[in-house]
Amino acid sequence: MREAIRELDRNGIPASRLKACEDAGRDGTRLPRMRQDLSPAPGRPGAWIFQLRIDDEQRPFLACLAFGVVPTRSWQPSVYQVAGRRLHAAKP
């Protein structure tokens, strides 16, 4: 994961790799207008979930809400559930 973060810091992320998240997922998550990158690290299935934000100088940037391995165990929350919790917890 650290290598994936360093790569993102160095080179950014090509727009072609960003895909829209479903506004309402099958698992009950709500990630409207969020974007995902499903290929963050070679040989490691997972996803980055991003939200477009505007900084104090009115410049757009992608904020990473969550990174996670796609779970294979029922007790493990999905990266989408983690992103949803963070997105909706931040709202008043």
MDAnalysis code that builds the backbone (N, CA, C; Angstrom):
import MDAnalysis as mda
import numpy as np

u = mda.Universe.empty(276, n_residues=92, atom_resindex=np.repeat(np.arange(92), 3), trajectory=True)
u.add_TopologyAttr("name", ["N", "CA", "C"] * 92)
u.add_TopologyAttr("resid", np.arange(1, 93))
u.add_TopologyAttr("resname", ["MET", "ARG", "GLU", "ALA", "ILE", "ARG", "GLU", "LEU", "ASP", "ARG", "ASN", "GLY", "ILE", "PRO", "ALA", "SER", "ARG", "LEU", "LYS", "ALA", "CYS", "GLU", "ASP", "ALA", "GLY", "ARG", "ASP", "GLY", "THR", "ARG", "LEU", "PRO", "ARG", "MET", "ARG", "GLN", "ASP", "LEU", "SER", "PRO", "ALA", "PRO", "GLY", "ARG", "PRO", "GLY", "ALA", "TRP", "ILE", "PHE", "GLN", "LEU", "ARG", "ILE", "ASP", "ASP", "GLU", "GLN", "ARG", "PRO", "PHE", "LEU", "ALA", "CYS", "LEU", "ALA", "PHE", "GLY", "VAL", "VAL", "PRO", "THR", "ARG", "SER", "TRP", "GLN", "PRO", "SER", "VAL", "TYR", "GLN", "VAL", "ALA", "GLY", "ARG", "ARG", "LEU", "HIS", "ALA", "ALA", "LYS", "PRO"])
u.atoms.positions = np.array([
    [0.819, -1.189, 0.000],
    [0.000, 0.000, 0.000],
    [0.861, 1.250, 0.000],
    [1.953, 1.245, 0.727],
    [2.822, 2.427, 0.765],
    [3.368, 2.767, -0.610],
    [3.704, 1.742, -1.387],
    [4.191, 1.983, -2.745],
    [3.103, 2.620, -3.599],
    [1.876, 2.173, -3.440],
    [0.756, 2.744, -4.193],
    [0.562, 4.215, -3.834],
    [0.718, 4.566, -2.567],
    [0.594, 5.964, -2.126],
    [1.729, 6.798, -2.703],
    [2.945, 6.271, -2.682],
    [4.081, 7.005, -3.265],
    [3.871, 7.237, -4.758],
    [3.376, 6.217, -5.445],
    [3.101, 6.345, -6.882],
    [2.053, 7.424, -7.142],
    [1.018, 7.447, -6.346],
    [-0.032, 8.452, -6.484],
    [0.524, 9.851, -6.240],
    [1.354, 10.016, -5.213],
    [1.973, 11.306, -4.924],
    [2.880, 11.766, -6.059],
    [3.645, 10.823, -6.619],
    [4.595, 11.164, -7.692],
    [3.908, 11.527, -8.994],
    [2.985, 10.694, -9.411],
    [2.452, 10.794, -10.764],
    [0.975, 11.157, -10.864],
    [0.299, 11.269, -9.742],
    [-1.139, 11.500, -9.812],
    [-1.840, 10.255, -10.316],
    [-3.021, 10.441, -10.827],
    [-3.792, 9.318, -11.341],
    [-4.398, 9.716, -12.688],
    [-4.206, 8.902, -13.697],
    [-4.791, 9.231, -15.001],
    [-6.319, 9.243, -14.927],
    [-6.931, 10.233, -15.526],
    [-8.392, 10.334, -15.521],
    [-9.041, 9.089, -16.115],
    [-8.348, 8.436, -17.028],
    [-8.911, 7.243, -17.670],
    [-9.103, 6.078, -16.690],
    [-8.392, 6.105, -15.551],
    [-8.534, 5.036, -14.554],
    [-9.662, 5.292, -13.562],
    [-10.169, 6.515, -13.536],
    [-11.234, 6.850, -12.595],
    [-12.591, 6.477, -13.164],
    [-13.310, 5.682, -12.436],
    [-14.648, 5.247, -12.830],
    [-15.655, 5.743, -11.792],
    [-16.858, 6.014, -12.222],
    [-17.898, 6.470, -11.310],
    [-18.318, 5.335, -10.377],
    [-18.491, 5.656, -9.108],
    [-19.092, 4.711, -8.174],
    [-20.603, 4.744, -8.401],
    [-21.263, 3.664, -8.093],
    [-22.721, 3.666, -8.156],
    [-23.237, 4.617, -7.076],
    [-24.220, 5.454, -7.434],
    [-24.785, 6.371, -6.438],
    [-25.315, 5.603, -5.235],
    [-25.996, 4.494, -5.499],
    [-26.522, 3.634, -4.440],
    [-26.078, 2.209, -4.741],
    [-25.189, 1.696, -3.898],
    [-24.652, 0.354, -4.104],
    [-25.598, -0.738, -3.635],
    [-25.353, -1.945, -4.116],
    [-26.172, -3.106, -3.720],
    [-26.053, -3.396, -2.236],
    [-24.954, -2.975, -1.627],
    [-24.747, -3.246, -0.197],
    [-25.308, -2.139, 0.693],
    [-26.049, -1.193, 0.086],
    [-26.662, -0.126, 0.878],
    [-25.817, 1.133, 0.983],
    [-24.619, 1.120, 0.430],
    [-23.769, 2.307, 0.497],
    [-24.296, 3.377, -0.449],
    [-24.064, 4.631, -0.087],
    [-24.444, 5.766, -0.929],
    [-23.189, 6.595, -1.188],
    [-22.712, 6.569, -2.419],
    [-21.493, 7.297, -2.796],
    [-21.752, 8.154, -4.037],
    [-22.688, 9.113, -3.942],
    [-23.001, 9.930, -5.111],
    [-21.810, 10.790, -5.538],
    [-21.592, 10.835, -6.829],
    [-20.537, 11.656, -7.447],
    [-19.126, 11.282, -7.009],
    [-18.950, 10.108, -6.420],
    [-17.622, 9.637, -6.047],
    [-16.988, 8.926, -7.237],
    [-15.656, 8.852, -7.240],
    [-14.923, 8.147, -8.280],
    [-14.076, 7.073, -7.625],
    [-13.780, 6.015, -8.395],
    [-12.984, 4.915, -7.870],
    [-11.892, 4.546, -8.862],
    [-10.797, 4.073, -8.328],
    [-9.716, 3.480, -9.126],
    [-9.580, 2.062, -8.629],
    [-9.823, 1.118, -9.504],
    [-9.827, -0.288, -9.106],
    [-8.488, -0.976, -9.309],
    [-7.457, -0.242, -9.713],
    [-6.158, -0.886, -9.959],
    [-5.026, -0.131, -9.273],
    [-5.095, 0.034, -7.949],
    [-4.100, 0.848, -7.262],
    [-2.726, 0.211, -7.081],
    [-2.659, -1.093, -7.001],
    [-1.366, -1.724, -6.749],
    [-1.279, -3.025, -7.540],
    [-0.179, -3.221, -8.246],
    [-0.047, -4.447, -9.042],
    [-0.193, -5.701, -8.176],
    [-0.995, -6.641, -8.641],
    [-1.141, -7.908, -7.947],
    [-1.936, -7.849, -6.667],
    [-2.569, -6.723, -6.387],
    [-3.315, -6.581, -5.140],
    [-4.695, -6.012, -5.423],
    [-5.717, -6.847, -5.420],
    [-7.047, -6.333, -5.718],
    [-7.502, -5.360, -4.648],
    [-8.016, -4.263, -5.064],
    [-8.473, -3.264, -4.119],
    [-8.999, -2.064, -4.860],
    [-9.299, -1.003, -4.136],
    [-9.841, 0.192, -4.754],
    [-9.502, 1.420, -3.919],
    [-9.343, 2.531, -4.607],
    [-9.284, 3.851, -3.990],
    [-10.656, 4.467, -4.244],
    [-11.201, 5.183, -3.271],
    [-12.448, 5.916, -3.456],
    [-12.128, 7.391, -3.241],
    [-12.455, 8.211, -4.245],
    [-12.120, 9.635, -4.225],
    [-13.365, 10.509, -4.267],
    [-13.223, 11.708, -3.682],
    [-14.254, 12.727, -3.773],
    [-13.593, 13.988, -4.322],
    [-14.245, 14.645, -5.290],
    [-13.744, 15.902, -5.821],
    [-14.050, 17.001, -4.819],
    [-13.023, 17.762, -4.456],
    [-13.190, 18.872, -3.514],
    [-12.513, 20.113, -4.088],
    [-12.796, 21.248, -3.492],
    [-12.215, 22.530, -3.895],
    [-11.447, 23.078, -2.694],
    [-10.179, 23.478, -2.918],
    [-9.384, 24.007, -1.799],
    [-9.694, 25.488, -1.576],
    [-9.013, 26.107, -0.607],
    [-9.269, 27.505, -0.245],
    [-8.981, 28.481, -1.383],
    [-8.149, 28.061, -2.326],
    [-7.815, 28.925, -3.470],
    [-8.641, 28.565, -4.701],
    [-9.730, 27.827, -4.480],
    [-10.670, 27.430, -5.534],
    [-10.081, 26.489, -6.580],
    [-9.075, 25.702, -6.179],
    [-8.491, 24.698, -7.069],
    [-9.097, 23.339, -6.751],
    [-9.496, 22.596, -7.784],
    [-10.054, 21.268, -7.542],
    [-8.963, 20.254, -7.193],
    [-9.307, 19.299, -6.354],
    [-8.398, 18.196, -6.043],
    [-9.219, 16.967, -5.664],
    [-8.598, 15.806, -5.766],
    [-9.251, 14.564, -5.362],
    [-8.827, 14.226, -3.938],
    [-9.804, 14.062, -3.059],
    [-9.543, 13.640, -1.689],
    [-9.839, 12.149, -1.605],
    [-8.904, 11.399, -1.062],
    [-9.100, 9.961, -0.915],
    [-9.922, 9.701, 0.342],
    [-11.106, 9.128, 0.154],
    [-11.957, 8.790, 1.295],
    [-11.591, 7.445, 1.891],
    [-11.158, 6.515, 1.037],
    [-10.835, 5.182, 1.538],
    [-9.982, 4.428, 0.527],
    [-9.179, 3.538, 1.052],
    [-8.443, 2.570, 0.246],
    [-8.637, 1.238, 0.927],
    [-8.858, 0.227, 0.150],
    [-9.006, -1.069, 0.783],
    [-8.943, -2.211, -0.192],
    [-8.609, -3.331, 0.378],
    [-8.597, -4.555, -0.395],
    [-10.045, -4.997, -0.533],
    [-10.379, -5.500, -1.694],
    [-11.727, -6.005, -1.874],
    [-11.878, -7.208, -0.938],
    [-12.820, -7.158, -0.001],
    [-12.895, -8.217, 1.007],
    [-13.399, -9.534, 0.441],
    [-12.918, -10.582, 1.043],
    [-13.395, -11.915, 0.675],
    [-14.111, -12.566, 1.851],
    [-14.092, -11.912, 2.997],
    [-14.734, -12.450, 4.203],
    [-15.946, -11.595, 4.551],
    [-17.017, -12.227, 4.975],
    [-18.255, -11.498, 5.234],
    [-18.135, -10.501, 6.390],
    [-17.226, -10.716, 7.316],
    [-17.098, -9.819, 8.461],
    [-16.282, -8.571, 8.135],
    [-15.596, -8.570, 7.011],
    [-14.714, -7.458, 6.655],
    [-15.501, -6.402, 5.879],
    [-15.513, -5.123, 6.339],
    [-16.250, -4.102, 5.590],
    [-15.586, -3.841, 4.239],
    [-16.402, -3.559, 3.248],
    [-15.854, -3.253, 1.924],
    [-15.288, -1.835, 1.921],
    [-14.448, -1.561, 0.955],
    [-13.893, -0.216, 0.812],
    [-15.026, 0.785, 0.584],
    [-16.105, 0.342, -0.046],
    [-17.255, 1.209, -0.289],
    [-17.975, 1.544, 1.019],
    [-18.086, 0.569, 1.924],
    [-18.703, 0.824, 3.224],
    [-17.853, 1.788, 4.046],
    [-16.540, 1.630, 4.009],
    [-15.643, 2.537, 4.733],
    [-15.785, 3.950, 4.177],
    [-15.761, 4.093, 2.849],
    [-15.900, 5.412, 2.226],
    [-17.252, 6.032, 2.572],
    [-18.312, 5.231, 2.540],
    [-19.633, 5.741, 2.865],
    [-19.715, 6.256, 4.295],
    [-19.144, 5.512, 5.220],
    [-19.137, 5.959, 6.629],
    [-18.399, 7.280, 6.772],
    [-17.245, 7.395, 6.114],
    [-16.462, 8.626, 6.216],
    [-17.165, 9.791, 5.539],
    [-17.761, 9.549, 4.390],
    [-18.462, 10.606, 3.655],
    [-19.635, 11.143, 4.463],
    [-20.457, 10.270, 4.998],
    [-21.667, 10.702, 5.680],
    [-21.402, 11.130, 7.120],
    [-20.304, 10.696, 7.717],
    [-19.959, 11.161, 9.067],
    [-19.462, 12.590, 9.033],
    [-18.901, 13.018, 7.917],
    [-18.340, 14.363, 7.790],
    [-19.429, 15.424, 7.623],
    [-20.655, 15.002, 7.309],
    [-21.745, 15.962, 7.092],
    [-22.455, 16.254, 8.400],
    [-22.845, 17.516, 8.594],
    [-23.555, 17.879, 9.826],
    [-24.940, 17.287, 9.906],
])
